[in-house]
Amino acid sequence: MIFETVVVGPLEVNCFILGCAETGEGVVIDPGADGERILAAVNRLGLKISHVINTHGHFDHVGGNRAVLAATGAQLLIHGGDVHFLARAADVAAMYNLVTENSPRPDRALEDGMTITFGTHSLKVLHTPGHTPGGCCLYLAKEGIVITGDTLFADGVGRTDFPGSSHQALMESIRNQLLTLPDETRAYPGHGPSTTIGHERLHNPYIT
C-alpha cells in the first residue's frame, strides 16, 4: 500500500494520502490546508483520488477540502455529527487569527462499521466521539494501521474543552474502539508522531 504523510497548515495537521499500488486508486484523509502541496503529492504518486475523508470537522482538518475536491472530483465523507463544522471553518479559524476556507457539504456520511474501499485495500470506520461528536478513526486491519485523528495521540488524547466535546465519551471511545485492536497496530494521529496501540495501552498517562 502507498502511504504518505503531508504535514499541513500552521497547526501541523497530518494529512494522509493512501493508495493502492495495483490500481492507482487512493484516498486523502484530513486535507487541513495547503491543497496545492497535497495535490502535488497525489500527482507524484500517480493516484486517482476517490474519496476525501475527514476524521472530524475542526477547521484545521477540513480547510483544504475544497481545493482537493475541485481538483480530483472525489466524494467527501464525514460523520453526520460533525457536518455543522464545515460551513463555519473560516469563522472559527479567524478566532485564532488564522485563515482557512469553508468546506463543501459532504456527499455521504461516515457511519460506525462502514467500509471504504480503494483498490485492494479497505478502511473500516470506527466512530470515536469525544473530541467532537462525530469524530472517527479509520482502521486498516490487513495492514495493521489505524488513523486516529484527534482521538488518540502518542502519549496523549484529544482535547475535550471545546463545545460539544466530552471527556467521558472520549475515554469510552478509546477503551471500546481502539484498545480492542491488536497491540502491534500502528496508530497515526492527526498531529505528531505515530505510535502503537500496545505502547499507548501501557504508557499513555491519560489512559493508564
Residue frames as a rotation matrix with the C-alpha (Angstrom) as fourth column:
MET 1
0.570 0.822 0.000 0.00
0.822 -0.570 0.000 0.00
0.000 0.000 -1.000 0.00
ILE 2
-0.341 -0.581 0.739 1.09
0.508 -0.775 -0.375 3.55
0.791 0.247 0.560 -0.74
PHE 3
0.624 0.477 -0.619 1.09
0.776 -0.281 0.565 5.60
0.096 -0.832 -0.546 2.47
GLU 4
-0.438 -0.768 0.467 2.35
0.673 -0.624 -0.396 9.17
0.596 0.141 0.791 2.62
THR 5
0.319 0.457 -0.830 2.02
0.889 -0.448 0.095 11.91
-0.329 -0.768 -0.550 5.23
VAL 6
-0.298 -0.338 0.892 1.94
0.554 -0.823 -0.127 15.60
0.777 0.457 0.433 4.33
VAL 7
-0.263 0.163 -0.951 2.07
0.903 -0.305 -0.302 17.92
-0.339 -0.938 -0.067 7.35
VAL 8
-0.319 0.297 0.900 -0.13
0.657 -0.615 0.436 20.92
0.683 0.731 0.001 6.55
GLY 9
0.537 0.691 0.483 -1.16
0.266 -0.682 0.681 24.27
0.800 -0.237 -0.551 7.97
PRO 10
-0.083 -0.591 0.803 0.05
-0.582 -0.625 -0.520 26.32
0.809 -0.510 -0.292 10.94
LEU 11
0.379 0.271 0.885 -1.28
-0.906 0.302 0.296 23.70
-0.187 -0.914 0.360 13.39
GLU 12
-0.555 -0.790 -0.259 0.76
-0.830 0.546 0.112 20.98
0.053 0.277 -0.959 11.63
VAL 13
0.418 0.789 0.450 -2.01
-0.692 0.597 -0.405 18.54
-0.589 -0.142 0.796 10.81
ASN 14
-0.715 -0.572 0.402 -1.05
-0.217 0.729 0.649 15.14
-0.664 0.377 -0.645 9.47
CYS 15
0.380 0.748 -0.544 -2.78
-0.841 0.034 -0.540 14.75
-0.385 0.663 0.642 6.11
PHE 16
-0.345 -0.465 0.816 -2.58
-0.173 0.885 0.432 11.14
-0.923 0.008 -0.386 4.93
ILE 17
0.163 0.301 -0.940 -2.56
-0.986 0.007 -0.169 10.00
-0.044 0.954 0.298 1.32
LEU 18
-0.238 -0.143 0.961 -3.30
-0.285 0.956 0.072 6.29
-0.928 -0.257 -0.268 0.94
GLY 19
0.157 0.261 -0.953 -3.19
-0.979 -0.086 -0.185 4.44
-0.130 0.962 0.242 -2.35
CYS 20
0.677 0.088 0.731 -3.40
-0.026 0.995 -0.096 1.05
-0.736 0.046 0.676 -3.98
ALA 21
-0.289 -0.900 -0.326 -0.20
-0.494 -0.151 0.856 0.25
-0.820 0.408 -0.401 -5.88
GLU 22
-0.622 0.073 0.779 -2.08
0.501 0.802 0.326 -2.18
-0.601 0.593 -0.535 -8.13
THR 23
0.129 0.830 0.543 -4.99
0.988 -0.058 -0.146 0.01
-0.089 0.555 -0.827 -9.26
GLY 24
-0.740 -0.479 0.472 -3.78
0.525 -0.850 -0.040 3.56
0.420 0.219 0.881 -8.58
GLU 25
0.297 0.891 0.344 -6.93
0.254 -0.420 0.871 4.37
0.921 -0.171 -0.351 -6.62
GLY 26
-0.673 -0.618 -0.407 -6.47
0.572 -0.085 -0.816 6.38
0.470 -0.782 0.411 -3.44
VAL 27
0.598 0.794 -0.112 -7.98
0.669 -0.417 0.615 8.46
0.441 -0.443 -0.780 -0.66
VAL 28
-0.497 -0.655 0.569 -6.95
0.122 -0.702 -0.702 11.66
0.859 -0.279 0.429 1.09
ILE 29
0.322 0.548 -0.772 -7.58
0.841 0.208 0.499 11.93
0.434 -0.810 -0.394 4.83
ASP 30
0.588 0.059 -0.807 -7.76
0.632 -0.655 0.413 15.30
-0.505 -0.753 -0.423 6.61
PRO 31
-0.195 -0.600 0.776 -6.57
0.878 -0.459 -0.134 17.80
0.437 0.655 0.617 3.97
GLY 32
0.250 0.370 -0.895 -6.48
0.888 -0.455 0.060 20.59
-0.385 -0.810 -0.443 6.52
ALA 33
0.632 -0.159 -0.759 -4.65
-0.258 -0.966 -0.012 23.19
-0.731 0.203 -0.651 4.42
ASP 34
-0.281 -0.895 -0.345 -2.04
-0.643 -0.091 0.760 23.59
-0.712 0.436 -0.550 1.68
GLY 35
0.629 0.679 0.379 -4.16
-0.171 0.596 -0.785 21.98
-0.758 0.429 0.491 -1.01
GLU 36
0.717 -0.394 -0.575 -1.55
-0.663 -0.132 -0.737 22.57
0.215 0.910 -0.356 -3.70
ARG 37
-0.369 -0.891 0.265 1.06
-0.929 0.347 -0.127 20.61
0.021 -0.293 -0.956 -1.72
ILE 38
-0.129 0.416 0.900 -1.35
-0.350 0.830 -0.434 17.75
-0.928 -0.371 0.039 -1.16
LEU 39
0.854 0.515 -0.073 -2.28
-0.216 0.224 -0.951 17.65
-0.473 0.828 0.302 -4.84
ALA 40
0.302 -0.831 -0.468 1.38
-0.916 -0.115 -0.385 17.75
0.266 0.545 -0.795 -5.86
ALA 41
-0.569 -0.490 0.661 1.98
-0.698 0.713 -0.072 14.65
-0.436 -0.502 -0.747 -3.73
VAL 42
0.302 0.767 0.566 -1.09
-0.157 0.626 -0.764 12.92
-0.940 0.142 0.309 -5.21
ASN 43
0.866 0.011 -0.500 0.17
-0.496 -0.106 -0.862 13.64
-0.062 0.994 -0.086 -8.73
ARG 44
-0.129 -0.988 -0.087 3.69
-0.981 0.140 -0.135 12.47
0.146 0.068 -0.987 -7.91
LEU 45
-0.550 -0.028 0.835 2.26
-0.435 0.863 -0.257 9.21
-0.713 -0.505 -0.487 -6.58
GLY 46
-0.882 0.191 -0.431 0.10
-0.387 0.229 0.893 8.82
0.270 0.954 -0.128 -9.69
LEU 47
-0.810 0.584 -0.042 -3.13
0.466 0.599 -0.651 8.31
-0.355 -0.548 -0.758 -7.75
LYS 48
-0.505 0.802 0.317 -6.76
-0.029 -0.383 0.923 8.80
0.862 0.457 0.217 -8.72
ILE 49
-0.990 0.092 0.106 -8.47
-0.115 -0.098 -0.988 10.01
-0.080 -0.991 0.108 -5.54
SER 50
-0.488 0.860 -0.148 -11.94
0.422 0.381 0.823 8.56
0.764 0.339 -0.549 -4.99
HIS 51
0.613 0.716 -0.335 -12.64
0.615 -0.165 0.771 9.90
0.497 -0.678 -0.542 -1.51
VAL 52
-0.499 -0.595 0.631 -11.64
-0.177 -0.642 -0.746 12.75
0.848 -0.483 0.215 0.77
ILE 53
0.326 0.555 -0.766 -12.28
0.602 0.503 0.620 11.71
0.729 -0.663 -0.170 4.37
ASN 54
-0.150 -0.309 0.939 -12.36
-0.548 -0.764 -0.340 13.98
0.823 -0.566 -0.055 7.42
THR 55
-0.602 -0.105 -0.791 -11.74
0.502 0.721 -0.478 12.29
0.621 -0.685 -0.381 10.76
HIS 56
-0.038 0.656 -0.754 -13.60
0.897 -0.311 -0.315 15.21
-0.441 -0.688 -0.577 12.34
GLY 57
0.493 0.498 0.714 -14.80
0.833 -0.508 -0.220 18.68
0.253 0.703 -0.665 11.46
HIS 58
0.481 -0.322 -0.815 -12.39
0.411 -0.739 0.535 21.10
-0.774 -0.592 -0.223 13.12
PHE 59
0.909 0.048 -0.415 -11.12
-0.277 -0.674 -0.685 23.82
-0.312 0.737 -0.599 10.78
ASP 60
0.049 -0.989 -0.141 -7.50
-0.874 -0.111 0.473 22.67
-0.483 0.100 -0.870 10.82
HIS 61
-0.542 -0.207 0.815 -8.56
0.025 0.965 0.261 19.30
-0.840 0.162 -0.518 9.39
VAL 62
0.188 0.757 0.626 -11.02
0.757 0.294 -0.583 20.48
-0.626 0.584 -0.517 6.71
GLY 63
0.307 -0.013 -0.952 -9.58
-0.140 -0.990 -0.031 23.72
-0.941 0.143 -0.306 5.31
GLY 64
-0.650 -0.610 -0.454 -8.11
-0.558 -0.023 0.830 22.05
-0.517 0.792 -0.325 2.23
ASN 65
-0.238 0.627 0.742 -11.24
0.351 0.768 -0.536 20.07
-0.906 0.132 -0.403 1.35
ARG 66
0.656 0.639 -0.402 -12.46
-0.094 -0.459 -0.883 22.46
-0.749 0.617 -0.241 -1.31
ALA 67
0.136 -0.688 -0.713 -9.19
-0.936 -0.325 0.135 22.58
-0.325 0.649 -0.688 -3.26
VAL 68
-0.794 -0.478 0.377 -8.66
-0.375 0.872 0.314 18.81
-0.479 0.108 -0.871 -3.22
LEU 69
-0.085 0.853 0.516 -12.27
0.369 0.508 -0.779 18.05
-0.926 0.125 -0.358 -4.13
ALA 70
0.631 0.349 -0.693 -12.26
-0.395 -0.624 -0.674 20.55
-0.667 0.699 -0.256 -7.00
ALA 71
-0.114 -0.800 -0.589 -9.09
-0.972 -0.032 0.232 19.07
-0.205 0.599 -0.774 -8.49
THR 72
-0.910 -0.363 0.201 -9.95
-0.350 0.932 0.100 15.39
-0.223 0.021 -0.975 -8.06
GLY 73
-0.251 0.904 -0.346 -13.74
-0.716 0.067 0.695 15.11
0.652 0.422 0.630 -8.28
ALA 74
-0.833 -0.141 -0.536 -13.64
0.191 0.835 -0.516 12.89
0.520 -0.532 -0.668 -5.20
GLN 75
0.353 0.934 -0.056 -16.51
0.245 -0.035 0.969 12.33
0.903 -0.355 -0.241 -2.79
LEU 76
-0.537 -0.468 0.702 -16.33
-0.512 -0.481 -0.712 13.98
0.670 -0.742 0.019 0.62
LEU 77
0.249 0.554 -0.795 -17.08
0.366 0.706 0.607 11.85
0.897 -0.442 -0.027 3.69
ILE 78
-0.790 -0.383 0.478 -17.50
-0.334 -0.384 -0.860 12.98
0.513 -0.840 0.176 7.30
HIS 79
-0.693 0.563 -0.451 -19.66
0.717 0.607 -0.343 11.77
0.081 -0.560 -0.824 10.17
GLY 80
0.045 0.838 0.544 -23.07
0.596 -0.459 0.658 13.41
0.801 0.295 -0.520 10.41
GLY 81
0.597 0.186 -0.781 -22.29
0.798 -0.243 0.552 14.65
-0.087 -0.952 -0.293 13.91
ASP 82
-0.170 -0.779 -0.603 -19.63
0.546 -0.584 0.600 17.00
-0.820 -0.228 0.525 12.54
VAL 83
-0.077 0.167 0.983 -21.23
0.982 -0.157 0.104 18.31
0.172 0.973 -0.152 9.34
HIS 84
0.850 0.524 -0.051 -22.13
0.524 -0.831 0.189 21.59
0.057 -0.187 -0.981 11.04
PHE 85
0.291 -0.824 -0.486 -18.44
0.347 -0.383 0.856 22.44
-0.892 -0.418 0.175 11.43
LEU 86
-0.168 -0.518 0.839 -17.78
0.931 0.197 0.308 22.58
-0.325 0.833 0.449 7.68
ALA 87
0.317 0.394 0.863 -19.59
0.724 -0.688 0.048 25.84
0.612 0.610 -0.504 6.93
ARG 88
0.996 0.071 0.046 -18.03
0.019 -0.713 0.701 27.54
0.082 -0.697 -0.712 9.96
ALA 89
0.471 -0.877 -0.100 -14.38
0.882 0.464 0.084 26.69
-0.028 -0.128 0.991 9.40
ALA 90
-0.152 -0.561 0.814 -13.33
0.580 -0.717 -0.386 30.18
0.800 0.414 0.434 8.25
ASP 91
0.483 0.416 0.770 -15.09
-0.315 -0.738 0.596 31.91
0.817 -0.531 -0.226 11.14
VAL 92
0.984 -0.141 -0.109 -13.61
0.161 0.445 0.881 29.59
-0.075 -0.884 0.461 13.75
ALA 93
0.214 -0.962 0.170 -10.11
0.955 0.169 -0.242 29.92
0.204 0.214 0.955 12.27
ALA 94
0.046 -0.154 0.987 -10.44
0.205 -0.966 -0.160 33.70
0.978 0.209 -0.013 12.41
MET 95
0.924 0.311 0.222 -10.98
-0.164 -0.202 0.966 33.44
0.345 -0.929 -0.136 16.18
TYR 96
0.639 -0.769 -0.021 -7.39
0.516 0.409 0.753 32.14
-0.570 -0.492 0.658 16.33
ASN 97
0.409 -0.427 -0.806 -6.13
-0.543 -0.824 0.161 34.80
-0.734 0.372 -0.569 13.87
LEU 98
-0.663 -0.553 0.505 -5.81
0.060 0.633 0.772 32.14
-0.747 0.542 -0.386 11.18
VAL 99
-0.104 0.580 -0.808 -7.24
-0.913 -0.379 -0.155 31.93
-0.396 0.721 0.568 7.67
THR 100
-0.839 -0.098 0.536 -8.89
0.101 0.938 0.330 28.91
-0.535 0.331 -0.777 6.05
GLU 101
-0.709 0.614 -0.346 -11.72
-0.580 -0.229 0.782 28.05
0.401 0.756 0.518 3.67
ASN 102
0.009 0.801 0.599 -15.14
-0.778 0.382 -0.499 26.69
-0.629 -0.461 0.626 4.47
SER 103
-0.892 -0.321 0.319 -15.72
-0.119 0.847 0.519 23.18
-0.437 0.425 -0.793 3.17
PRO 104
-0.439 0.769 -0.464 -18.39
-0.666 0.068 0.743 21.98
0.603 0.635 0.483 0.76
ARG 105
0.293 0.631 0.718 -21.07
-0.907 0.421 0.000 19.74
-0.302 -0.652 0.696 2.22
PRO 106
-0.620 -0.577 0.532 -20.30
-0.433 0.817 0.381 16.00
-0.654 0.006 -0.756 2.26
ASP 107
-0.432 0.425 -0.795 -21.51
-0.758 0.306 0.576 13.56
0.488 0.852 0.190 -0.35
ARG 108
0.305 0.484 -0.820 -22.01
0.114 0.836 0.536 10.81
0.945 -0.257 0.200 2.20
ALA 109
0.489 -0.086 0.868 -21.90
-0.832 -0.345 0.434 10.40
0.262 -0.934 -0.241 5.97
LEU 110
-0.592 -0.692 -0.413 -19.45
-0.390 0.694 -0.605 8.17
0.705 -0.197 -0.681 7.76
GLU 111
0.576 0.747 0.333 -21.10
-0.715 0.263 0.648 5.56
0.396 -0.611 0.686 9.96
ASP 112
-0.099 -0.622 0.777 -19.62
-0.888 0.408 0.213 3.24
-0.450 -0.669 -0.592 12.53
GLY 113
-0.001 0.000 1.000 -18.63
-0.011 1.000 0.000 -0.05
-1.000 -0.011 -0.001 10.94
MET 114
0.923 0.360 -0.139 -18.89
-0.130 -0.050 -0.990 1.07
-0.363 0.932 0.000 7.32
THR 115
0.109 -0.892 0.439 -16.14
0.584 0.415 0.698 0.12
-0.805 0.180 0.566 4.89
ILE 116
0.745 -0.021 -0.667 -14.45
-0.470 -0.725 -0.503 2.40
-0.473 0.688 -0.550 2.35
THR 117
0.464 -0.535 0.706 -12.57
0.572 0.790 0.222 0.55
-0.676 0.301 0.672 -0.38
PHE 118
0.629 -0.358 -0.691 -9.78
-0.696 -0.655 -0.294 1.84
-0.347 0.666 -0.661 -2.61
GLY 119
-0.110 -0.621 -0.776 -8.31
-0.837 0.479 -0.264 -0.72
0.535 0.621 -0.573 -4.94
THR 120
0.023 0.030 -0.999 -7.38
0.155 0.987 0.034 -3.82
0.988 -0.156 0.018 -2.95
HIS 121
-0.881 -0.378 -0.284 -7.44
0.353 -0.124 -0.927 -2.01
0.315 -0.917 0.243 0.39
SER 122
0.147 0.971 0.191 -10.25
0.379 -0.233 0.896 -1.06
0.914 -0.060 -0.402 2.72
LEU 123
-0.860 -0.287 0.423 -10.80
-0.214 -0.550 -0.807 1.23
0.464 -0.784 0.412 5.69
LYS 124
-0.105 0.831 -0.547 -13.23
0.807 0.392 0.441 0.39
0.581 -0.395 -0.712 8.48
VAL 125
-0.205 0.129 0.970 -14.86
-0.260 -0.963 0.073 3.41
0.944 -0.237 0.231 10.14
LEU 126
-0.314 0.083 -0.946 -14.72
0.882 0.395 -0.258 3.47
0.352 -0.915 -0.197 13.95
HIS 127
0.363 0.492 0.791 -16.97
0.111 -0.866 0.487 6.17
0.925 -0.089 -0.369 15.41
THR 128
-0.205 -0.561 -0.802 -15.00
0.921 0.167 -0.352 7.66
0.332 -0.811 0.482 18.33
PRO 129
0.495 0.456 0.739 -16.90
0.222 -0.889 0.400 10.65
0.840 -0.034 -0.542 19.75
GLY 130
0.457 -0.323 -0.829 -15.37
0.870 -0.029 0.492 12.75
-0.183 -0.946 0.268 22.49
HIS 131
-0.675 -0.689 -0.265 -13.06
0.556 -0.711 0.431 15.30
-0.485 0.143 0.863 20.89
THR 132
-0.710 0.625 -0.325 -16.03
-0.705 -0.633 0.320 16.10
-0.006 0.456 0.890 18.65
PRO 133
0.095 0.836 0.541 -19.45
-0.673 0.454 -0.584 14.42
-0.733 -0.308 0.606 18.42
GLY 134
0.925 0.347 -0.154 -18.66
-0.327 0.522 -0.788 12.92
-0.193 0.779 0.596 15.02
GLY 135
0.033 -0.997 -0.072 -15.02
-0.967 -0.050 0.250 12.05
-0.253 0.061 -0.966 15.46
CYS 136
0.967 0.254 0.024 -13.95
-0.235 0.921 -0.312 8.87
-0.101 0.296 0.950 13.67
CYS 137
-0.128 -0.978 0.167 -10.90
-0.619 0.210 0.756 6.66
-0.775 -0.007 -0.632 13.37
LEU 138
0.655 0.264 -0.708 -10.07
-0.752 0.321 -0.575 4.63
0.076 0.909 0.409 10.26
TYR 139
0.149 -0.529 0.835 -8.80
-0.548 0.659 0.516 1.07
-0.823 -0.534 -0.192 10.64
LEU 140
0.342 -0.169 -0.924 -6.93
-0.840 0.385 -0.382 -0.94
0.420 0.907 -0.011 8.03
ALA 141
0.745 0.046 0.666 -6.94
-0.507 0.688 0.519 -4.42
-0.434 -0.725 0.535 9.56
LYS 142
0.915 -0.375 0.149 -4.88
0.392 0.739 -0.548 -6.14
0.095 0.559 0.823 6.87
GLU 143
0.287 -0.835 0.470 -2.14
0.179 -0.435 -0.883 -3.53
0.941 0.338 0.024 7.09
GLY 144
0.127 -0.202 -0.971 -2.24
0.970 0.228 0.079 -3.21
0.205 -0.952 0.225 10.89
ILE 145
-0.882 -0.386 0.271 -2.81
0.369 -0.923 -0.114 0.54
0.294 -0.001 0.956 10.78
VAL 146
0.230 0.944 -0.238 -5.33
0.973 -0.226 0.043 2.84
-0.013 -0.242 -0.970 12.45
ILE 147
-0.628 -0.300 0.718 -5.64
0.382 -0.923 -0.051 6.55
0.677 0.242 0.695 11.68
THR 148
-0.308 0.443 -0.842 -6.82
0.950 0.197 -0.244 8.15
0.057 -0.875 -0.481 14.91
GLY 149
0.304 0.449 0.840 -7.46
0.434 -0.851 0.298 11.81
0.848 0.274 -0.453 14.05
ASP 150
-0.398 -0.410 0.821 -7.55
-0.494 -0.658 -0.568 13.84
0.773 -0.631 0.060 17.26
THR 151
0.755 0.645 -0.113 -8.92
-0.297 0.491 0.819 10.96
0.584 -0.585 0.563 19.36
LEU 152
0.856 -0.516 -0.008 -5.59
0.317 0.513 0.797 9.42
-0.408 -0.685 0.603 20.37
PHE 153
0.692 -0.720 -0.051 -2.05
-0.583 -0.515 -0.629 10.81
0.427 0.465 -0.776 20.17
ALA 154
0.075 -0.776 -0.626 1.35
0.398 0.599 -0.695 9.43
0.914 -0.197 0.354 21.07
ASP 155
-0.642 -0.307 -0.703 1.22
0.739 -0.001 -0.674 9.66
0.206 -0.952 0.228 24.88
GLY 156
-0.891 0.385 -0.238 -1.85
-0.248 -0.855 -0.456 11.88
-0.380 -0.348 0.857 24.74
VAL 157
-0.334 0.858 0.390 -5.54
0.892 0.422 -0.164 12.16
-0.305 0.293 -0.906 23.90
GLY 158
-0.369 0.258 0.893 -7.70
0.590 -0.677 0.439 14.75
0.718 0.689 0.098 22.17
ARG 159
-0.989 0.053 0.137 -8.82
-0.129 -0.753 -0.645 17.92
0.069 -0.656 0.752 23.92
THR 160
-0.364 0.918 -0.158 -12.29
0.821 0.397 0.411 17.88
0.440 0.020 -0.898 25.42
ASP 161
-0.451 0.165 -0.877 -12.66
0.575 -0.698 -0.427 21.53
-0.683 -0.697 0.220 26.43
PHE 162
-0.981 0.181 -0.064 -14.50
-0.160 -0.584 0.796 22.54
0.107 0.791 0.602 23.23
PRO 163
-0.193 0.977 0.090 -18.26
-0.852 -0.121 -0.509 22.93
-0.487 -0.175 0.856 22.85
GLY 164
0.639 0.535 -0.553 -19.69
-0.738 0.631 -0.241 19.50
0.220 0.562 0.798 22.09
SER 165
-0.297 -0.806 -0.512 -16.66
-0.441 0.591 -0.675 17.67
0.847 0.025 -0.531 23.48
SER 166
0.772 0.504 0.387 -16.90
-0.586 0.329 0.740 15.07
0.245 -0.799 0.549 26.23
HIS 167
-0.301 -0.931 0.206 -14.03
-0.941 0.255 -0.223 13.59
0.155 -0.261 -0.953 28.21
GLN 168
-0.134 0.313 0.940 -16.16
-0.502 0.797 -0.337 10.64
-0.854 -0.517 0.050 29.31
ALA 169
0.870 0.493 0.000 -17.19
-0.224 0.396 -0.890 9.88
-0.439 0.774 0.455 25.72
LEU 170
0.427 -0.791 -0.439 -13.57
-0.813 -0.123 -0.569 10.19
0.396 0.600 -0.696 24.54
MET 171
-0.479 -0.659 0.580 -12.29
-0.852 0.508 -0.127 7.71
-0.211 -0.555 -0.805 27.11
GLU 172
0.218 0.633 0.743 -15.09
-0.267 0.771 -0.578 5.27
-0.939 -0.072 0.337 26.29
SER 173
0.896 0.080 -0.437 -14.24
-0.441 0.042 -0.896 5.58
-0.053 0.996 0.073 22.58
ILE 174
-0.018 -0.986 -0.164 -10.57
-0.931 0.076 -0.357 4.88
0.365 0.146 -0.920 23.21
ARG 175
-0.474 -0.161 0.866 -11.33
-0.677 0.695 -0.242 1.96
-0.562 -0.701 -0.438 25.51
ASN 176
0.226 0.735 0.640 -14.02
-0.123 0.673 -0.729 0.35
-0.966 0.086 0.242 23.35
GLN 177
0.969 0.220 -0.111 -12.84
-0.115 0.005 -0.993 1.11
-0.218 0.975 0.031 19.82
LEU 178
0.522 -0.833 -0.183 -9.04
-0.663 -0.262 -0.701 1.49
0.536 0.487 -0.689 19.95
LEU 179
-0.255 -0.684 0.684 -7.70
-0.955 0.290 -0.066 -0.52
-0.154 -0.670 -0.727 22.88
THR 180
0.514 0.475 0.714 -9.51
-0.313 0.879 -0.360 -3.57
-0.798 -0.038 0.601 21.50
LEU 181
0.839 -0.279 -0.467 -7.19
-0.456 0.110 -0.883 -3.52
0.297 0.954 -0.035 18.47
PRO 182
0.704 -0.633 -0.324 -4.02
0.651 0.757 -0.065 -5.68
0.286 -0.165 0.944 18.43
ASP 183
0.629 -0.503 -0.593 -1.11
0.333 -0.516 0.790 -4.20
-0.703 -0.694 -0.157 20.39
GLU 184
-0.374 -0.884 0.281 1.09
0.637 -0.025 0.770 -4.11
-0.674 0.467 0.573 17.28
THR 185
0.454 0.611 0.649 -1.36
0.890 -0.351 -0.292 -1.88
0.050 0.710 -0.702 15.41
ARG 186
-0.701 -0.713 -0.009 0.45
0.711 -0.700 0.067 1.27
-0.054 0.040 0.998 14.27
ALA 187
0.400 0.861 -0.315 -1.57
0.849 -0.477 -0.228 4.38
-0.347 -0.176 -0.921 15.18
TYR 188
-0.649 -0.532 0.544 -1.21
0.718 -0.665 0.207 7.54
0.252 0.525 0.813 13.09
PRO 189
-0.041 0.671 -0.741 -2.73
0.800 -0.422 -0.427 10.58
-0.599 -0.610 -0.519 14.83
GLY 190
0.730 0.467 0.499 -3.89
0.675 -0.606 -0.420 13.91
0.107 0.644 -0.758 13.46
HIS 191
0.716 -0.597 0.362 -0.86
-0.551 -0.802 -0.231 15.70
0.428 -0.034 -0.903 14.90
GLY 192
0.229 -0.734 0.640 2.59
-0.908 0.075 0.411 14.49
-0.350 -0.675 -0.649 15.90
PRO 193
-0.636 -0.669 -0.384 4.38
-0.764 0.618 0.188 11.15
0.112 0.413 -0.904 15.59
SER 194
0.256 0.667 -0.700 2.93
-0.485 0.715 0.504 7.69
0.837 0.210 0.506 15.18
THR 195
-0.396 -0.291 0.871 2.75
-0.904 0.291 -0.314 5.17
-0.162 -0.912 -0.378 18.00
THR 196
-0.702 0.267 -0.660 1.29
-0.056 0.904 0.425 1.72
0.710 0.335 -0.619 18.66
ILE 197
0.385 0.908 0.168 -1.84
-0.396 -0.002 0.918 0.64
0.834 -0.420 0.358 20.46
GLY 198
0.493 -0.252 -0.833 0.29
0.663 0.728 0.172 -1.50
0.563 -0.637 0.526 22.76
HIS 199
-0.644 -0.763 0.058 2.50
0.576 -0.533 -0.620 1.43
0.504 -0.366 0.782 23.74
GLU 200
-0.482 0.510 0.713 -0.50
-0.465 -0.838 0.285 3.63
0.742 -0.194 0.641 24.50
ARG 201
0.541 0.697 -0.471 -2.19
-0.006 0.563 0.826 0.89
0.841 -0.444 0.309 26.50
LEU 202
0.342 -0.508 -0.790 0.84
0.872 0.485 0.066 0.64
0.350 -0.712 0.609 28.77
HIS 203
-0.486 -0.810 -0.328 2.29
0.871 -0.482 -0.101 4.16
-0.077 -0.335 0.939 28.82
ASN 204
-0.363 0.380 0.851 -0.28
0.277 -0.828 0.488 6.80
0.890 0.412 0.195 27.90
PRO 205
-0.978 -0.114 -0.176 -0.80
0.196 -0.191 -0.962 8.73
0.076 -0.975 0.209 31.16
TYR 206
-0.550 0.835 0.030 -4.36
-0.835 -0.549 -0.020 9.67
-0.001 -0.036 0.999 30.22
ILE 207
0.212 0.596 -0.775 -5.29
-0.551 0.728 0.409 6.00
0.807 0.340 0.482 29.80
THR 208
-0.250 -0.403 -0.880 -3.28
0.387 0.792 -0.473 4.23
0.888 -0.459 -0.042 32.47
